[in-house]
Amino acid sequence: MYAATGRRKEAVARVQITPGKGEFAINGLPISDYLQRETLVDAARRPLQVAELEGRIDVSCKTNGGGKAGQADAIRLAVSRALVQMNPDL
């Protein structure tokens, strides 16, 4: 398990990643239910797509503050930082 924090404006996201089946939960909800807009879902998932790890890493996230767009960007930063902890070559 790898953990990292991301911030954007007033939003803060704390992320834990583990090897798994590709599940992505934010505050206990599936990512699409929480963020509700496809552009925000894509932004939050982007680090996994770039690292070609989508479907192989489970992400659990707690976020608060700001709006949904700021939270999505904070999640993106936190996931990126956690992936770099997992594999510094990324």
JOPEGI-V966845 format. One record per backbone hydrogen bond with DSSP energy under -1.0 kcal/mol. NH is the residue of the N-H (numbers start at 0). CO is the residue of the C=O. If there is no record, write none. Layout:
nh:NH co:CO
nh:NH co:CO
This chain:
nh:1 co:16
nh:3 co:14
nh:5 co:12
nh:7 co:10
nh:10 co:7
nh:11 co:63
nh:12 co:5
nh:13 co:61
nh:14 co:3
nh:15 co:59
nh:16 co:1
nh:17 co:57
nh:19 co:55
nh:24 co:58
nh:25 co:28
nh:26 co:60
nh:28 co:25
nh:30 co:23
nh:33 co:29
nh:34 co:30
nh:35 co:31
nh:40 co:36
nh:41 co:37
nh:42 co:38
nh:43 co:39
nh:44 co:40
nh:45 co:41
nh:48 co:44
nh:49 co:45
nh:50 co:46
nh:52 co:47
nh:55 co:52
nh:57 co:17
nh:58 co:22
nh:59 co:15
nh:60 co:24
nh:61 co:13
nh:63 co:11
nh:70 co:66
nh:71 co:67
nh:72 co:68
nh:73 co:69
nh:74 co:70
nh:75 co:71
nh:76 co:72
nh:77 co:73
nh:78 co:74
nh:79 co:75
nh:80 co:76
nh:81 co:77
nh:82 co:78
nh:83 co:79
nh:84 co:80
nh:85 co:81
nh:86 co:82
nh:89 co:86
